[in-house]
Every structure is written in C-alpha cells, then in structure tokens.
Amino acid sequence: MLSKFHLMFNTVVHLRWVQVYYQLYYKVRNALINRRSYATLKGYTPVESFVKFHNTALLGKSVHLTKNADSIEFTFLNVKQEFPLSKIDWEFMGEGKLWNYNLNYFEFLFHSSLTRDSGQKLIEDFCYQFNSLESGLEPYPLSLRGINWIKFMSIHEIRNAQIDKCLYQQYQILSKNLEYHILGNHLLENAFSLLFGAYYFKNANLYDVSLKILEEQLEEQILNDGAHFERSPMYHQIILFRVLDSINLLRSNDWKQRKLLDLLEEKASKMLCWLECISSTRGDIPMFQDSAIGIAPSTNQLINYANELNIHWESNARLLESGYRKLKTGALELIANIGEVAPSYQPGHAHADEFNFMLYSQGEPIIVDTGISTYEKNVRRQNERATNAHNCVTLNNKNSSNVWGGFRVAKRAEVKVFEDKDNLIRAQHNGYAHVGARIERSFESDESGVKIIDCIQSNGNYACDAKLNLHFHPNIDVKINENTIFADKIRISLYGFESVELKTYEVANGFNRLNSAPMVSLKPSQKTKILIHNAD
C-alpha cells in the first residue's frame, strides 16, 4: 500500500493544477451530464461559401473497396478489418482502442484508392449513426476527424446540409470538452481543429478559443531549438503537419488571417529546422520516446509540403533545448539523448532512456532503438519504455526513470550536463541514486570515429549488476571476435567489459509488427569505453 502511495505521489506531484482541476471537473460533470448533450445546433447558420484548402501533400491511411464494392477494408496499425459498406461499425473495439481511434480519425479519406463519392458516403454513414455513437466523440478523435472532413469537403467542393449540421454538433461537443486535463499535443490538436471549424462555419467564437490556445500553447510547446516539447520525433512530425495545414488554410482564405499566420509561419520554420537536423541524411527520424514507423508524415514529405508553401528555414542549426545532440564524423552520424523526462507534467510519451543513442553510417541505421509496437497497457508496452530496451546502462535490472501504467512516469532521473560541444558531450544522471550510484556518459567524435565512455560512480563498494544492450538494425550482419564487434562495414572496439554476448531481440517495425534483430549484450565494469570506427 505504501509503495503504491509513493508511486502515485511521485506521478501526481508533477501535474499542473489546471490538469488536476479538469480531471475532477470532467469526472463529476460527465457523471451528471452526458457529453452528447452539447451536440446542439444552437447558433448554427448554414454555410454560405466554400472554405478553400489547397490540395497538396495529403496523406491517407490504407483503405480500399472490395471487388464487388459491397464491403470496405481498413488497415490501421498494420491490422486489417473489413466492414459491410452499408453500415460501418464506427464503435468497433475488436482491435483495441487505438485502432478504433484511427478509424474515427477519417485520415483514410485522402487515400488514393478512395473516390470523392465513396468518401462522402462514409461521412454520411457516420452522420446517420451519429446519435448512437460514443467512442468517436472523445475530443482527440473528434478533433482529427473535424480537420479531415473539412479538408476533404473543401477540396472536392462538397456541399451537404446534413453533414454540415453533424459537423457543427461535433464542434459544440469539442468546445465543451477541451483536453485541459491532458494538455500537451492533445490540447494543440483540439485548437487546430477549432481553427478549421471556425473557418468552415465562419464562427468567431470557435476562432477566439482556438486563437487563445494556439498562441499560448505554440509558444510553450515549440522549444527554442524548434522541437516539440514532448521530445518524440514522431509527434513532432504530426504537429508540424498540422501547423503546415493551418498555414495552408489561412493563406487560402481571407477571413481573420494575418495575426495567427505570422505565428504559424515562425513556428513552422523552427520546427522544420529541428526536424531536418535530427533526421538522418536519408530522412529517417530516430525512434526516440514514443516514435513508430508509418504513423506520421515523413521528414521528406513534410519538407516537400513546406517547399510547396514557400516556407523558409535555416539549415544546420544546433540541437539544444530538446536535449538531443548530433555528432558527425566521416560517414558516421550519432544522435544522443542527454535530456530528462519532459515535459514534467505530461510524460505520457517519455521512456526511461537517459543517454540513449542511435548510430547511422552513410544515412543507413546501424545501432537503433527498439521502437514501439503498442499503446496497450501491457507487458510489451512496459518493456518498450524500459531502460533495457534502449542503448543505456541498466543497474540491477531497474529503470532509470520509473515508467508505469502505459503512459505514466513516477520518480524521474535528473540530468547534469558538464560539457556540451560540437564534438564532445559529457553528462551524468542520478536515476540509480536509490542504489547509491550515478551514471556518467560521454560522447566524443574525431576523424577516426566516435568514442562513448561510461562511468558508474558508486558511493560505496560497487555491487551493482550492470548491463548494456546495443540494439542493431535487423538488416545489419553482426559478428563478434573477442572484444570487437563487426557490424557490416562498421568496427566497434570494446574496453572494460566483463562479458560480450551476441543475442537477438524484437524490434518494432511499426505498430503490431515485430522483427528479430541482433543485439550485443555487454556486462560493464565501473568504467568502459566503446570506439566506433569510421567505415573504410
């Protein structure tokens, strides 16, 4: 009982009061008043003119009609499900809540296989079932659906009074259920959607709420180096896509344009700069924190979209506030994480991965992260957030930060950075202070390659069971000869390790998809050195 209290206390203590207030407020209010009661047409006026949206860089999730066109197959999170076209089960939970969320996002509207008429029929089917739906009325899927409906109907110049009324009712629900209890990317998505709704319905009230949130949240959530503050490269791509779409919307329409447009363009430039910097030379993002393949638009797609919108940004800027650093030498690129769990009040997408790193050679991934394959609150989710799943030193098989419950973090490691140069980074964290130890790691690059030095600093006699796993990409052929690892053209020399063993692990290749890959399991002494040599 006491341990559960400590776990909860060390989690809740980081929350903001606004989160606590809205958690309690929504819990009490929604027990008394069903959120559907906000689905009214109060204040509704018919849409007078088409909102414009330039048809560019639209990405859709997989969907196709069967040969006889009487059913439709959706593929989300690498899982397929078929429904009769006459009535889609928008409440379907057979593949989990996240799959249902993806169904309700309506991102499939922009898939190349879906025609204008088929897309409209799917929207009409949702509207027909609207009065009996529940799961799709949660604020997050509602926000994304609103944006996607408006983009689709604007591009195809669809005018349908019943769809408009259904959409307006959904925005009434959203405006009364904004995710202040979560904050972070969820509240931003709410605000972006309100912006689209405001332009579609020429609704000043929706615009005012959206403007207030976007001005506050973009200033807080986009760090000075351009990163989204949840520090997940995947969510950075998602939010950047939303910023670019909003620029597209505002530039295409004259209504209430200028003030917010300047802010969006400024943030887009910073975000593009950071994304280009943290991506590999071929455009891959490192799978830090909650990042997965096939969810967000790629770096190259976002850069193409920004170029179409004539957005300008600096190149070769330095990574700073986000806590990531990149070292480059010859063909090698190393991206390191020297940040803490962030933001402190919304760590849902954070992992126990202090001092994690990933390595590329000529843009090809060599040492990688295990990635994520699920958001279900299960053992796999817990393991993918654990320190062992990253290229980090682990003591006594414990996590450096106490990740739990799928999206929660209790006690967190604190990081101190001692040196921070273009070719040398040295930092320490106290994630194992409870066993009387601290972890210090340095990354250094020169013409020969990259050097990683770990030091386990103990307050007393060193008695910790230390482990370091190096996770290699599935395509890499790994061989070990005594204290040397040969990984294709890369040679890695090891010093100070008590044992070196070649094993396998499961790397996430997107949600619900795992591949076997080589892993080198090391047993460190108190001080170790890893030399990664440039390819010949």
C-alpha positions in Angstrom: 0.0 0.0 0.0 2.8 2.4 0.9 4.7 1.7 -2.3 1.5 2.4 -4.4 1.1 5.7 -2.5 4.7 6.7 -3.3 4.2 5.7 -6.9 1.1 7.8 -7.3 2.6 10.7 -5.3 5.7 10.9 -7.4 3.5 10.8 -10.5 0.8 13.4 -9.5 3.3 15.8 -7.9 4.4 16.9 -11.4 0.9 17.7 -12.7 -0.3 21.3 -13.1 -3.2 22.5 -11.1 -5.2 23.0 -14.3 -4.9 19.3 -15.1 -6.0 18.3 -11.6 -8.9 20.7 -11.8 -10.2 19.5 -15.1 -9.6 15.8 -14.2 -12.0 16.3 -11.3 -14.3 18.7 -13.1 -14.9 16.4 -16.1 -15.2 13.3 -14.0 -18.0 14.9 -11.9 -19.7 16.8 -14.8 -19.7 13.9 -17.2 -21.2 11.7 -14.5 -24.1 14.1 -14.3 -24.3 15.4 -17.9 -23.6 13.3 -21.0 -21.3 15.0 -23.4 -23.8 14.3 -26.2 -26.0 16.9 -24.6 -23.6 19.5 -26.1 -24.3 18.2 -29.6 -26.8 21.1 -30.4 -27.4 23.3 -33.3 -27.6 26.4 -31.1 -26.1 29.3 -33.0 -25.8 27.3 -36.3 -26.1 29.2 -39.5 -25.9 27.5 -42.9 -22.5 27.6 -44.6 -22.6 30.4 -47.1 -19.4 29.8 -49.1 -16.8 27.1 -49.5 -13.7 27.3 -47.3 -10.7 26.9 -49.5 -7.8 24.4 -48.9 -5.0 24.0 -51.4 -4.8 20.3 -52.4 -1.2 19.4 -51.6 0.7 16.8 -49.6 -2.4 15.0 -48.5 -1.7 11.6 -46.9 -4.2 8.9 -46.2 -4.3 5.6 -44.3 -4.9 2.4 -46.3 -8.4 1.7 -47.3 -10.0 0.0 -50.4 -13.3 -1.2 -51.6 -13.7 -4.9 -52.3 -14.1 -6.1 -55.8 -17.9 -6.3 -55.6 -18.0 -2.9 -53.8 -20.3 -4.1 -51.1 -17.7 -4.0 -48.3 -14.7 -1.9 -47.4 -11.3 -2.9 -45.8 -9.4 -0.6 -43.5 -5.8 -1.1 -42.5 -4.6 0.8 -39.4 -1.6 0.0 -37.2 -0.8 -2.9 -39.6 -4.1 -4.6 -38.8 -6.8 -5.1 -41.4 -10.6 -5.2 -40.7 -13.4 -5.4 -43.2 -16.9 -4.0 -42.8 -20.1 -4.1 -45.0 -20.2 -0.8 -46.9 -23.9 -0.4 -46.0 -23.0 0.2 -42.3 -19.6 0.8 -40.9 -19.1 -0.2 -37.2 -17.6 3.1 -36.0 -17.7 1.7 -32.4 -15.6 -1.4 -33.3 -13.2 -2.2 -30.5 -12.1 -5.7 -31.6 -8.5 -4.5 -32.4 -8.2 -2.1 -29.4 -9.0 1.5 -28.6 -6.2 3.0 -30.7 -7.4 1.1 -33.8 -10.9 2.5 -33.2 -9.4 6.0 -32.8 -7.7 5.6 -36.2 -11.0 4.5 -37.8 -12.6 7.6 -36.3 -9.8 10.0 -37.5 -11.0 9.7 -41.1 -7.5 10.1 -42.4 -8.3 7.4 -44.9 -10.3 10.0 -46.9 -7.1 11.0 -48.6 -6.0 7.6 -49.7 -5.6 7.4 -53.5 -8.0 4.4 -53.8 -10.9 6.3 -52.3 -13.1 8.4 -54.7 -14.9 11.6 -53.9 -18.3 9.8 -53.8 -17.0 6.9 -51.7 -15.5 9.3 -49.2 -18.7 11.3 -49.0 -20.8 8.2 -48.4 -18.6 7.2 -45.5 -19.0 10.6 -43.9 -22.8 10.4 -44.5 -22.8 7.0 -42.8 -21.1 8.4 -39.8 -23.7 11.2 -39.6 -26.5 8.7 -40.0 -25.2 6.8 -37.0 -24.1 9.9 -35.1 -26.9 9.8 -32.4 -25.8 6.3 -31.3 -22.1 6.8 -31.3 -19.9 7.3 -28.2 -16.2 6.4 -28.7 -15.7 8.7 -31.7 -17.0 11.6 -29.7 -13.9 11.8 -27.4 -12.1 15.1 -28.0 -8.9 13.7 -29.7 -10.5 11.6 -32.5 -13.2 14.3 -32.8 -10.5 16.9 -33.4 -8.7 15.0 -36.1 -12.0 14.0 -37.8 -13.2 17.6 -38.0 -10.0 18.7 -39.7 -10.1 15.8 -42.2 -13.8 16.3 -43.1 -13.2 20.0 -43.7 -10.2 19.4 -45.9 -11.9 16.6 -47.9 -15.2 18.6 -48.4 -13.2 21.8 -49.3 -11.0 20.1 -51.9 -14.0 18.3 -53.5 -16.4 21.2 -53.1 -19.0 19.1 -51.3 -22.0 21.0 -50.0 -24.3 18.9 -47.8 -26.5 20.4 -45.2 -26.8 17.2 -43.1 -23.0 16.8 -43.0 -22.6 20.4 -42.0 -25.1 20.1 -39.2 -23.5 16.9 -37.9 -20.0 18.5 -38.1 -21.3 21.6 -36.2 -22.7 19.4 -33.4 -19.4 17.7 -33.1 -17.7 21.1 -32.7 -20.1 22.0 -30.0 -19.1 18.8 -28.1 -15.4 19.6 -28.7 -15.6 23.2 -27.5 -17.1 22.0 -24.1 -14.6 19.1 -23.7 -11.2 20.6 -24.5 -8.4 18.4 -23.1 -7.0 20.7 -20.4 -6.8 17.6 -18.2 -4.1 16.2 -20.5 -2.6 19.3 -22.2 0.4 18.7 -24.5 -0.3 17.6 -28.1 -3.9 16.7 -27.3 -4.8 20.3 -26.5 -3.0 21.6 -29.5 -4.9 19.2 -31.7 -8.2 20.5 -30.2 -7.1 24.0 -31.0 -6.1 23.3 -34.6 -9.4 21.6 -35.2 -11.3 24.5 -33.7 -9.4 26.7 -36.2 -10.6 24.6 -39.1 -14.2 24.6 -37.7 -14.1 28.4 -37.2 -13.1 28.9 -40.9 -15.6 26.4 -42.2 -18.5 27.9 -40.3 -17.2 31.5 -40.1 -17.7 31.2 -36.4 -16.0 33.9 -34.4 -16.4 32.1 -31.0 -14.6 29.0 -32.2 -11.9 31.2 -33.7 -11.4 33.2 -30.4 -11.0 30.0 -28.4 -8.6 28.5 -31.0 -6.5 31.7 -31.2 -6.1 31.9 -27.4 -5.0 28.3 -27.1 -2.7 28.3 -30.1 -0.9 31.5 -29.1 -0.3 30.1 -25.6 0.5 26.5 -26.4 2.6 27.0 -29.5 4.9 29.4 -27.5 5.2 26.8 -24.8 5.2 23.6 -26.8 7.7 24.6 -29.5 11.0 24.9 -27.9 13.7 27.5 -28.9 15.6 24.9 -30.9 12.3 24.1 -32.8 11.5 20.7 -31.2 8.0 19.8 -29.9 8.4 19.7 -26.1 7.2 16.1 -25.8 10.5 15.2 -27.5 9.1 12.4 -29.7 10.3 12.9 -33.3 7.1 11.2 -34.5 4.8 13.6 -32.6 7.0 16.5 -33.8 6.2 15.4 -37.4 2.5 15.1 -36.6 2.3 18.6 -35.0 4.4 20.1 -37.8 2.0 18.7 -40.4 -0.9 20.3 -38.5 1.0 23.7 -38.5 1.6 23.4 -42.2 -2.1 22.5 -42.9 -3.2 25.5 -40.8 -0.9 27.8 -42.8 -2.4 26.3 -46.0 -5.9 27.1 -44.6 -5.2 30.6 -43.6 -3.4 31.6 -46.8 -6.2 30.1 -48.9 -8.9 32.2 -47.1 -9.1 35.9 -46.3 -11.2 35.6 -43.1 -9.2 36.6 -39.9 -5.9 35.8 -41.5 -2.8 37.8 -40.5 -2.1 37.6 -36.8 -2.1 33.9 -36.4 -0.5 33.3 -39.7 2.7 35.1 -38.7 2.9 32.9 -35.6 2.3 29.7 -37.5 5.0 30.5 -40.1 7.5 31.3 -37.4 6.9 28.0 -35.6 6.9 26.0 -38.9 10.4 27.4 -39.8 11.8 26.4 -36.4 10.2 23.0 -36.5 11.5 22.3 -40.0 15.0 23.3 -38.9 14.9 20.9 -35.9 13.4 18.1 -37.9 15.9 18.4 -40.7 18.7 18.4 -38.1 17.6 15.4 -36.1 16.8 13.3 -39.2 19.4 11.1 -40.8 20.9 12.1 -44.2 18.3 9.9 -45.9 15.4 11.5 -43.9 14.7 8.9 -41.2 13.8 10.1 -37.7 15.5 8.3 -34.7 12.9 6.3 -32.8 13.3 8.2 -29.5 10.5 8.1 -27.0 7.1 7.1 -28.5 8.0 7.0 -32.2 6.9 4.4 -34.7 7.1 3.8 -38.4 4.1 4.5 -40.6 2.2 6.9 -38.3 3.3 10.4 -39.1 4.2 12.1 -42.5 7.9 11.5 -43.2 10.6 14.2 -43.0 10.9 14.3 -46.7 7.1 14.6 -47.2 7.0 17.5 -44.7 9.9 19.3 -46.4 8.2 18.9 -49.8 5.0 20.3 -48.3 6.8 23.2 -46.7 8.6 24.0 -50.0 5.2 24.0 -51.8 4.0 26.5 -49.2 7.2 28.5 -49.7 8.3 28.2 -46.0 11.9 29.1 -45.4 14.1 27.8 -42.6 17.8 27.6 -41.6 19.8 24.5 -42.2 22.5 23.0 -39.9 21.2 24.6 -36.7 22.3 23.1 -33.4 20.1 20.9 -31.2 19.7 22.5 -27.8 16.7 22.7 -25.5 15.2 19.4 -26.8 18.0 17.5 -25.1 19.2 15.8 -28.3 22.7 16.2 -29.8 24.2 15.0 -33.1 27.8 14.2 -33.7 29.0 13.7 -37.3 32.3 12.4 -38.4 33.0 10.9 -41.9 30.2 8.6 -42.8 29.0 8.3 -39.1 26.1 10.1 -37.5 25.4 9.6 -33.8 22.3 11.1 -32.2 22.3 11.2 -28.4 19.7 11.9 -25.8 21.0 13.9 -22.8 17.6 15.3 -21.8 15.3 14.5 -18.9 11.7 13.3 -18.9 9.8 16.1 -20.5 7.5 17.9 -20.2 7.4 17.1 -16.5 3.6 17.4 -16.3 2.9 15.4 -19.4 5.4 12.5 -19.8 2.9 10.1 -21.5 5.3 9.5 -24.4 8.5 9.5 -22.5 10.8 6.5 -21.9 13.4 5.6 -19.3 16.1 6.2 -21.9 18.6 8.8 -20.4 21.8 8.8 -22.5 20.3 6.6 -25.2 21.9 7.0 -28.7 21.4 5.8 -32.3 24.1 5.4 -34.9 23.9 5.8 -38.7 26.5 5.2 -41.4 26.0 6.9 -44.8 22.4 7.5 -43.7 21.8 3.8 -43.0 20.7 2.8 -39.5 23.3 0.7 -37.6 22.5 0.9 -33.9 18.8 1.7 -33.3 16.1 1.9 -30.7 13.6 -1.0 -30.1 10.8 1.4 -31.0 7.2 0.9 -30.0 4.7 -1.6 -31.3 1.7 -0.9 -29.0 -0.1 1.6 -26.8 -2.0 -1.1 -24.9 -1.2 -1.1 -21.2 0.5 -4.5 -21.2 3.9 -6.1 -20.6 5.1 -5.3 -24.1 4.3 -1.6 -23.6 6.1 -1.6 -20.3 9.2 -3.3 -21.8 9.4 -0.9 -24.7 9.6 2.0 -22.4 12.1 0.4 -20.1 15.8 1.2 -19.9 16.8 -2.3 -21.1 15.1 -1.6 -24.4 17.4 1.3 -25.1 21.2 1.6 -25.6 21.7 2.6 -22.0 23.4 1.3 -18.9 21.0 -0.5 -16.6 21.7 -1.3 -13.0 20.0 -4.2 -11.1 17.6 -4.6 -14.0 15.7 -1.5 -12.9 14.6 1.5 -14.9 16.4 4.8 -14.6 13.1 6.6 -14.5 10.0 4.9 -13.1 7.8 4.4 -16.1 4.5 2.6 -15.4 0.8 2.4 -16.4 1.4 2.7 -20.1 1.7 6.5 -20.1 2.9 7.5 -16.6 6.2 8.3 -15.0 6.8 8.5 -11.3 10.3 9.3 -9.9 12.5 10.6 -12.8 16.2 10.7 -13.3 17.8 14.2 -13.1 20.5 15.0 -15.7 23.5 17.3 -15.3 25.4 18.3 -18.4 29.1 19.0 -17.8 30.4 19.5 -21.3 28.4 20.4 -24.4 30.5 21.0 -27.5 30.1 20.1 -31.2 32.4 17.1 -30.8 32.1 16.4 -27.1 29.2 15.8 -24.8 29.5 14.7 -21.2 26.6 14.3 -18.7 25.5 12.5 -15.6 22.2 11.2 -14.3 21.0 10.1 -10.9 18.4 7.6 -12.0 20.1 4.9 -9.8 20.7 7.1 -6.7 18.5 4.6 -4.8 21.3 2.0 -5.1 24.0 4.6 -4.4 25.2 5.0 -8.0 25.2 7.6 -10.8 25.7 7.1 -14.5 28.1 9.3 -16.4 28.4 9.0 -20.2 30.4 11.0 -22.7 30.2 11.0 -26.5 33.2 12.3 -28.4 33.9 12.4 -32.2 37.1 12.9 -34.2 38.4 11.9 -37.6 38.7 8.2 -36.6 35.1 7.9 -35.4 33.1 8.1 -32.2 34.0 7.3 -28.6 31.5 6.5 -25.9 32.8 6.3 -22.3 30.6 5.2 -19.4 31.4 5.6 -15.8 29.3 4.1 -13.0 30.0 6.2 -10.0 29.3 4.4 -6.7 29.0 5.9 -3.2 30.5 2.8 -1.6 31.6 -0.6 -2.7 30.5 -1.3 -6.2 27.9 -4.1 -6.0 25.5 -3.3 -8.8 24.5 -5.8 -11.6 25.2 -3.6 -14.6 24.1 -4.3 -18.2 24.3 -2.5 -21.5 22.5 -3.7 -24.6 23.4 -2.5 -28.1 20.4 -2.9 -30.4 21.3 -3.3 -34.1 19.1 -2.8 -37.1 17.6 -6.1 -38.5 19.5 -5.7 -41.8 22.9 -5.5 -40.1 25.1 -8.6 -40.0 26.8 -8.6 -36.6 29.8 -10.7 -35.7 31.9 -10.7 -32.5 35.6 -11.5 -32.3 36.7 -11.3 -28.6 36.3 -7.6 -27.8 35.5 -6.4 -31.3 32.1 -6.1 -32.9 31.9 -6.2 -36.7 28.6 -4.7 -38.0 28.8 -4.7 -41.8 31.4 -2.1 -42.6 31.5 -0.7 -39.0 34.0 -1.9 -36.5 33.3 -1.4 -32.8 36.1 -1.9 -30.2 35.2 -2.6 -26.6 37.2 -1.9 -23.5 36.4 -2.6 -19.8 33.6 -5.1 -20.3 33.5 -8.3 -18.3 31.5 -10.2 -20.9 30.3 -9.7 -24.5 27.5 -11.9 -25.9 25.6 -11.8 -29.2 21.8 -12.3 -28.8 18.6 -11.4 -30.6 15.8 -9.1 -29.7 12.5 -7.9 -31.2 12.5 -4.5 -32.8 9.2 -2.8 -33.7 8.6 -2.3 -37.4 5.5 -0.2 -36.8 2.6 -0.9 -34.5 1.7 -4.6 -34.1 4.7 -5.7 -36.1 8.0 -7.1 -34.7 11.1 -8.3 -36.4 14.0 -10.2 -35.0 17.3 -8.4 -34.9 20.8 -8.8 -33.5 21.7 -7.4 -30.1 25.1 -7.3 -28.3 24.6 -7.8 -24.5 27.5 -6.3 -22.5 28.4 -6.5 -18.8 30.2 -3.3 -18.0 32.8 -2.7 -15.2 32.7 0.6 -13.5 34.4 2.3 -16.4 34.1 1.3 -20.1 34.9 2.6 -23.5 33.3 2.0 -26.9 35.2 3.1 -30.0 33.1 3.1 -33.2 35.4 3.4 -36.2 34.6 5.1 -39.4 34.0 2.8 -42.3 37.0 2.4 -44.7 
